[in-house]
Amino acid sequence: RPPRSTLFPYTTLSDLCQGSYAWVWSLLDNFLPFGGIQASVGDLFRIEDGQVREHWVYAEPYNNTGLAHDMIRAMTPQPGLLGPVAATAGLNLDANKEVVTNVLTALNTGDTGTVSNLLATNLIQHSSLIKNDGSAAVATYFQNNPTFIRPLTIIADGAMVFVQAHLTTPADCGQDLKGSAAFLLFQVDDELQQVVEMWS
């Protein structure tokens, strides 16, 4: 992890590592590309032989307007904000990755029954696009806004699962557009095998 910069002060919110990939999520206090405001920044690294071989970055302004839950609050190091997952959760990393993969497949195919089974009824989500009303709101959003989510990289570390994905919509295909990149983060209850919190 790089030393804290005085020019671009940041707070590390989360870091996940598995295999040759590492993901770091930070809150930057002075992000110049956005005019010096706070920004939520995700960095994905592919590491080989002790060196960074590839790097992807995604940034968006830190803005909680219209959000029922702070877009990053559950990841800040404050007591009681880590979410409802027990401390022993996240031991079965492959199973947690499978839960998230199955969620994405169900969203892609419009399988609302599977979505409801794999997302907790009281799901907490931190997107400004989706109403924070549990699993039903997520299923409804994707029914009304069809989006194909193609996972490119999946990292599981503890109860957390990170996905680097490529998103396309019918409008993208109709206009011969290439779609967009996305970083998604899920918290999985290892016992229930359900997603209980998600960031997108």
Salt bridges, closest charged atoms under 4 A:
ASP15 OD2 - ARG1 NH2 2.36
ASP29 OD2 - ARG4 NH2 3.81
ASP43 OD1 - HIS55 NE2 2.69
GLU48 OE1 - ARG46 NH1 2.96
ASP49 OD2 - ARG53 NH2 3.94
GLU54 OE2 - ARG46 NE 2.71
GLU197 OE2 - HIS126 NE2 2.65
